[in-house]
Amino acid sequence: MEKKTTNNYSYLRFAQEGKECIYDLFDAFLKKTIIDDRAIDFSKHVTVGDDGSIEFATLEKDGAEVAFSELVGGDPSYKSVFELYLRRKAPKARDSLSARLALACAHLHWLWSLGMDCKTSCGMYGDAISVEEHWMDSLEDYDRESGLWHDYVTVAGMKKDLALVFAIFHRFVTWPTKPQFNSVNQVKAALVEFVFKSKKNSGAPVRNGLLHLCDPDKYINWYSFESKTMFVTFHSEYLRGYKVSDYSEFLAQDSLYFSRKYGKELRLEPYQANRTEEKICYIFDKMHDLIPA
């Protein structure tokens, strides 16, 4: 398959043409929050480089730059406080703690809405801290409601999604042996592991959104686990000749990675993290004659 390139971002297989800005914005989010460890000032427009790369403005408070790790890191009890805050119907920034929580939620809501069929924004959490969003003002022809997901997505479980995104980033920024990342691609490769491992009891479909944004060559642009398992089940004839790439590694992942089983009435194979993802890639390549018959 021919390799396609948009600006400084290369992709294959499942990346959506015409949606390049979404992938670039995701990269810019990780660059600012993880590599630079800085919160984003969504009230200021992004900077677009000559190569097409995007740079978010850094948030400052009282003359000092705000660290992203301060918003989603902290001791384990902070996770419980965050989830309690999420349950509020009308979030308010009444004190320093609720302002911190609202700012964290504003970042995570923005990330959650990126690629959705709804406006990419900080949502009600941005309203809680009176953020007037102008980050998109310098992006020509960017449609904030341009979606990535091929299947039907309901936004009813948004708070469940946000709780999982927080857990993923909390675990990522508090990683005791976190390496020094030199590129966004390194961050994305490492983040995939945390997407699979964090809160294994949560079936929040945002996992699939993050997987696709991290690696649109390996992870298809479907938001639900059912879509993925139905694809494998209904196209199983293409799996003739399929051999798992690393059986022992996948076996070890079974106890560490998120998986999901379905009732017998659905007659679907279970979703098993990279096992299912690898089968989807194999079927896709077979259907497009990328693997010899």
Summary of the structure (lengths in Angstrom):
residues: 293
radius of gyration: 19.4
end to end distance: 16.0
largest distance: 63.7
contacts: 844
relative contact order: 0.12
helix: 45%
strand: 7%
